[in-house]
């Protein structure tokens, strides 16, 4: 495991703790419309994704991601090895799965009412941008893959799309850096 005994920052008083996980190229691309560019990260990066899911009390996916990978995600959440890992980490074997809604306040209320404290948000640049804009992401796990994709209009995406965030508001604090082969695994706290 890359993050054995993972501990999160303090849970905010008025809502659950939200974290996200992304993989990007050195030139900042998290998605390319052409299929032959996927996956961006290595098999180890995928194992880290599974590990971060195992620590969550609940998983939220954005609509576009769910359309493309939702069935694959649900199948992986049902694997015996995943359920065993969750039990080892002191979690319920079944990871609750939600789709992100336009009304984030309503979703947060539902999550709080269900007692979820640590929530992994997986999605594309639009849903992550929405969570960031509302100040709802507390930590970012980011894998830097040793690739450069370049860019053509309307073919690549970065970590956040569709909004421009204030430059002084999102100066993240580096929590850890881990190097595995040629990939970097970064963990940031969002102020």
Secondary structure, DSSP 4 states (H G I P E B T S, - for coil): --STT----PPPTTS-EEEEEEEEETT--SEESSGGG---S-HHHHHHHHHHHHH-SEEEE-HHHHHHHHHHHHHHHT-HHHHHHHHHTTS-SS-EEEE--S-HHHHHHHHHHTT--EEEEE--HHHHHHHHHTT---EEEEEEES------TTTEE-SS-S----TTT---EEEEEEEETTEEEEEEE--
